[in-house]
Amino acid sequence: MMLLDQQYLFAPGPTPIPDRVKVAMNQAMIAHRGQEFPRLLEDVSTRLMPIFGSENPVTVLTGSGTSALEAAAANVINDGDEVVVIVAGAFGDRFAAICETFGATVNRLNIEWGKACQPEQLEEYLQSLQKDVKAVFATYCETSTAVLQPIKELGEVVKRVTDALYIVDGVSCIGAVPVDMKAWNIDILVSGSQKALMLPPGIAFVATNDVARSVMKHSKAKRFYLDLNRYLTSYETDKSTPFTPAVSLIFGAQEVCNMIEEEGFEQVIKRHEILKEMTREGLKAIGLPLLTTDEDASPTVTAVKTVAEPAKQIKKVLKDKFAITVGGGQKKLKGEIFRIGHMGYCTPFDIIKVLGSIEMSLKCIEGKDVVGKAVKRAEEVWMEYV
Ligand SMILES: Cc1ncc(COP(=O)(O)O)c(C=O)c1O
C-alpha cells in the first residue's frame, strides 16, 4: 500500500533533508583553494554562531559527529589529565572512552539511564573528588535515553567549583534548542550535521571560546587531522580549511542557515517544543510508557518503553506496514525502548503520521484498540498553538 519512494524517517539521526538543501548541495563543485570557497566558509561559520550561542565563528570539520567529540578531547587532554565525564547513556559513555584513548584519567559520574544529572549531584561529585580536574564533559541531549541534560545549570556548577574546561556534546540537539556558551560557561560545544541541522551525515562542528583556544594552542598532545589549531589558523589566514572539506555539505549548511533565519531561530526552538509535547501527550493517551519525565525530556527525541511487546516488533511493523523508521534502544536499553526522532525538518503533521502509525501497529501486534486516540490528543495539543 505504501510507495517505495516515500519512506518516513523518524530515527534520531540521520533525519530528513529538505528539498532546498538537496538542491543547494547539487551546485557545481568549486575548488576549495579557489575564490568562492572562503566566502562560503565564512558565511556558514559566522551564521552558525547564534545557533551555537558562540562568540567565535564555528569550525567546520569533515567527519561525523564523533570526529568533533574526538577533536574536543584530543586538543585539550594531555597524558594523565584528570577529567570528569557525566555518563547518562551511550554517548556519555563514548565521550569517556574517547578521553581514555587520549590518556586521561576518567572519573565517571554515572547517572541512571533515562534520568538527567542534577546540578547538586555534579557539585557533590566534584567536591568529593578533590582532584585538579582539567575538563568536565557533558552531553546536552543524551540521544540514547532522550534526556536533555540541564547544561546551563551544570555549567554554573563547573565554573563555581572548578577551574576546568566545560565541554559539551550537542550532536543531537544543536539547531533545535537554546544555548549561550558565554552565559552557560561552555568552553567547547560540538555538533554533527545529520540531526537538527537537516543535513546528510558527513560534517561536524566545533565552537570554541577564547579560553579553549588558548588551551588548545599550548597543548602538547599528539593530533594531526583533528588538530583544531590548524583549522583556526587556516580560517584566520584565508578563510579556508587545512584539508579538503566536504564542499557540497557546506553548500547545504548555507541553505540550512537560510531556512533557520527565515523561520526565526526562536520559532525553530518553539516548534521543537510543540513536537515534543504532541509526541509525549499522544503516546500517553494510548498508555505507552515513556522512559523520561516531562521535565527531563528532550525536544528532539522521545524514548518509549516497550513493556508489553518487544521493541523489535513495533519497529518492524512500523517499517514493513507503514514505511516508518524509528530508532531502537542502544546498549543496555536494547530491546527495552524504541525512539522517535522529531528534529530538524519535522512538523506537527509528521507527528500525526508517526502517532497514527503507532496506533495501527499496536492494533496489528496485539489487537489493542487505540486507533485515533494518540492522534486526537496530539491534535488537541497542536490546536493550543494554532
Ligand atoms: C549525542 C550524540 N553524540 C555523538 C554522536 C555520534 O555522532 P556520529 O554518529 O555522527 O559520529 C551521536 C550520534 O547519534 C549523538 O547522538
The ligand as a Gaussian input file, in Angstrom:
#p B3LYP/6-31G(d) Opt

LIG

0 1
 C       24.704000      12.818000      21.417000
 C       25.498000      12.185000      20.325000
 N       26.829000      12.286000      20.359000
 C       27.590000      11.754000      19.404000
 C       27.040000      11.072000      18.343000
 C       27.939000      10.470000      17.327000
 O       27.774000      11.051000      16.108000
 P       28.197000      10.276000      14.754000
 O       27.411000       9.008000      14.729000
 O       27.788000      11.274000      13.712000
 O       29.641000      10.058000      14.806000
 C       25.664000      10.927000      18.266000
 C       25.049000      10.180000      17.160000
 O       23.968000       9.654000      17.253000
 C       24.878000      11.512000      19.278000
 O       23.539000      11.398000      19.230000

